[in-house]
Amino acid sequence: MPILDHEYSVQETGFWCGPGSSQIVLSCRGIHVLESQLARELGTTVNGTDWIGQITTLLARYTGRPYVTREIPNDPPTPNQLTLLREDIMRSIDGGNGVVANIVAPPGNHPPGYPNYTIYHYIAIVGYDDAQGVYVADPARFGGYEHYWLSWDKIGSLIAPKGYACAPTGTPPAEDDAGVWADNLAQLIGPVQ
């Protein structure tokens, strides 16, 4: 159950969740930048930060890590999208890289403490657990919740139809050793009859 060391901070305005989440994720790598500076660089306005790709570019520039944008335009997500999401988060956290997710939380599908209407928001994912899901540092502090767990299915349902910024540099999930050896053997001597 890896959880990255990070410095939690509350977003300074009602529309700086993108800069606030970016600030938390940067702190995972020991990088400290004022939220107001990040808001300027992201072009954040009273309407928020337009697109997750802007955050991807900012995180890559500050960290030097290979951050990429993944979008899940369909809702609900496909099984393949959920598998990739899980692998991206695990490999990012294992590599020491936090993840910023752009979520849409309608009534009935909220993280803890959220008001009962549709929320468009950015959150920082700073840890994971196979059983519990993802560990979130939420700069909005809705209902007083700064940190909370979301199941893997829940985070997938919240990200669709938006996206996330990740740097999956950690070791890929282990393959079945027997299958790998059988493939290697077949390549060397041909298929076994």
N, C-alpha and C positions, 0 to 999 in steps of 0.2 A: 504494500500500500504506500507507494511513494507520494509524498506531498512536498512540493518545492518550497524552500525558504523564500519568503516574499514579504514585502512591506504592504500591508493593507492601507488603502486610503479611500475616503468617500469622495465621490465626484463633487466638484465645487459648484456646479450649476445643474439644473434639471435636464440639460441637453448635452452634457459632457460625459456621457457614459462611455463613448468610444475612447476619448482621451484618458478617462479614469481607468478603464480596463487595460489600455495600453501601458499606462504608468505602472500598474500592478505587475503586468507580465514582464516589463523591463526590469523591475526590481528583482525578479527571479534570477537575473543574470548580474545583479549588483549594479545596474545602471539606474541612475536617478535623474529624472527630468521633470521640471515643473509641468503640472497639468495644463496650465495656460499656454506654455510653449508647444506642447503636443497638440492642443486644440488649434493653434495657429497653423502648425505644420500640416494637420489633417484637413484644414479648411472647414472645421466644424462651425456650424451656425446655430441659430435658435431652433432650426429644424433637425439638428443632430449631425452625425457623420454619415455621408451619403451611402458609402459602399464599403464592405469588408476589405476589398482590394487596397483601399487607401491605407488601412491599418497594416496589412501585409507588407506593403512597401516601407512603411515607417519602421516596423519591427525589424525587417531585414537590414535596413540601413543602420539602425542603432546597434544591433547585436552582431551583425556580420554572419548571421545564421541563415540557412536557406529556407526562409519562410515562403509558403505557398498559400494561395487562396483555393479553397474548395467550396463550391456552391452546391446546394441541394434545392434546386428550383421546384421540384415536385413535392406535394404534400398529400399523402404520407411518403416518407422516404422508402426507397427500395431496400431489400435485404442487403444487396451489394453496397449501397451507400452507407448503411448502418455499420456494416463490417469495416469499410474503409474509415469511417469516422472513429470507430473504436481503436483501430490500429494506428491512425494518425495521432490520436490523443495519447495513447500509451507510448508510442515511439517518441513523440515530442517531449512528454514529461520525463521519460527515461533518458533522453538526451539533454535534460536540463532546460527545456524550452517551454514556457507557458503557452497557452492557446487562448486566443480571443474569439468568442462566438457571438454572432449577431442572431438574436432570437426574436420570435414573435410569440407572445404568451397571451392567448385569448382567455376569456373567463372559462373556468373549468379545467384549464391546463396551465396552471401557474406554479412557479417555484414558491417556496414558503414566504409569507408576508406580503405578497403582491396585492395591490388594490384590485377590485373585481371589475376590471375592464381590460381591453386589449392593450398590452404593453409592447412597444417596439424598443429593443434594448440591446446593449452590448454587455457581456460578462467575461470575466477572466476565469479560465480553468487552470488550476494550479496543482491538481493531483488526481489520482484515480485509484480505484480498488476493483478487482475482478468482480466481486459480489455486489458492492454498493454502487458502483458507477463512477461519476466524476465529482471532484471536490471543487466547488466554485467559490471564488472571492468576488462578491457582487458589490460594485462601487455605489449602487443606489441605496443600499441599506434599507430596503422596503421592510416595514414592520420591525425594524431593529436587527434584521438578519444580515450579518456581514459575510458569513461563511455557511455553506450548507452542502449536502450531498444530493445529487440527482441521479436516478437510474440511467443506464445506457439508453433504454428506450425513450425515456423522458427527454433527455438532452437531444436525441435525434428528432423527436416530435416538435421540440421548441425551435431548433435551428431551421427546419423546413418552413418556409420556402427561401430562406436566406443562405448564410454560409459561415465559414470560419477561417481563421488564419492559423496555420500550424507550421512547425519545423520538425518533421518526423525523422530525426537523426539517430535515435536510439536503435538498438538491435531489433531486427524484425522478429515477430513471434516465431518460436521454434517449430520446425516442421516435424512430422512423424519420422523418427530416425529410421525405422524399418523401411518406409517408403523411399527415403532418400538413398539408403544403401542399395535397395533393389534397382532404382533408377541408375545409379552409378555403375552397378554391376552390369546392367543391360547395355550401357554405353560401351563398356570395355569388351564384353564377350558376346554381345548379342542377346536376344531374348531367350530366357530359359523355357524349354518345352515341357 
